[in-house]
């Protein structure tokens, strides 16, 4: 059994924002396989869907981004899933819009959702897939940037990345994080592994 978690903020006001591309990826995953979202078991603050053919649970925490760890721990415990079998999908401002980067572990790198999960688990050792949303104007407040909607000019690149992130999630369920890295990371990323482990 695998677990794929897309991070975002619940509520209509956050739909289409940079911070919610993780939600977009798992929503697309669910649509592709005609999966039905339902409340997660045992009062866990999340929506979940079962991909029985692939052998995976797909989930969206409803705790808001900075409390994502609460839902993730509950899901891992309920479904008895090992950390190496969980993929977390998040936005990344340090990647250009549309680019993907997968890693088997790493720091939060300033991402509040990853920070919450790391704090709740007590470890950084879980796979993650970052979807680039770009930094934009460096003078702009970072929180305002990630909570704003993707610019129309960047939307096609982000939509394509979301689709590839759903592809990556399918591959993760089938073959694990190394296959995802080999398929979806750009070749020039390989030489930056040690740097990413410090920053990601």
Buried (B, 14 or more C-beta within 10 A) or exposed (E): EBBBBBBBBBEEEBEBBBBBBBBBBBBBBBEBBEBEBEEBEEEBBBBBBBBEEBEBBBBBBBBBBEBBBBBBBBBBEBBEBEBBBBBBBBBBBBBBBBBBBBBBBBBBBEBBBBBBBBEBBEEBEBBBBBBBBBBBEEEEEEEEBBBBEBEEEBBEBBBEBBBBBBBBBBBBBEEBBEBBBEBBBEEEBEEBBEEBBEEB
